[in-house]
């Protein structure tokens, strides 16, 4: 029974990982990944924490607005 319980827990974990990976492929998830990666890039370039956060958020917001541009 212990082995079956662990197998069930493993399957639940896999299901949650699949749901998380599906979220990351949505536009909001993609923008979140972009924001985190651009924050790391700005931090490596020598920006302090607040400046890197503001620049990464601005870049992510700009990308989000261009990806979800309404069509008139």
N, C-alpha and C positions, 0 to 999 in steps of 0.2 A: 504494500500500500504506500510505503514511503517513496518508492521509485515512481509510482503513478502520480503521486502528489507533486513531486519535483518535475515530472514531465508536464503536468498541467500548468505549473508555474512557468516553465520554459515557454510553453505555447502562448500563455497570456503575455509574457514579455515580448515574444515575437510579434504578436498582434498589435501591441502598443507601439513597437518600433515601426511597423508598417504604417500605422495611422500617423505617426510623427513624420515619417518620410513623405507621405502623401500631403501633409500640411506644408512641408518645406517646398513642395513643387507648386504651391499656389502663389499668386503674386505677392501676398503679404509675407509668406515665408521666404520667398526669394529676396524681397527687400530687407527682411531681417538679417539674412545671411550676408547680404551686401553691406549692411550697416556695420555688422560685427567685423567683417574683413577690412572695410575701409577704416574703422577705428584702429585696428591693429596696424594698418599701414601708416596712418597719421602718427600713431604713438612711436613706431619705429623710425619715422622721419625726424623725431625730436620734439614734437609738439607736447605741451603739457596735457594733463588729463582733461581739463575742462575744454581746452581748445580742440583737442582731438574728438571729444564727444560732440561738440557743436558742429564741427566740420563734417563728421560722419553722419550725423542726423540730417544736416542740410543736404548732403549728397544723396542720402537715401530718400528723403522727401522729394527731391527733384526727380530722381529716377522713378519713384512711384507715380508722380504726377505725369511724367511723360509716358509711362507704360499704360496708364489708365486714362488717357486723353479722350474726352467725349467727342463723338462724331456728330456734327450738326447737319 
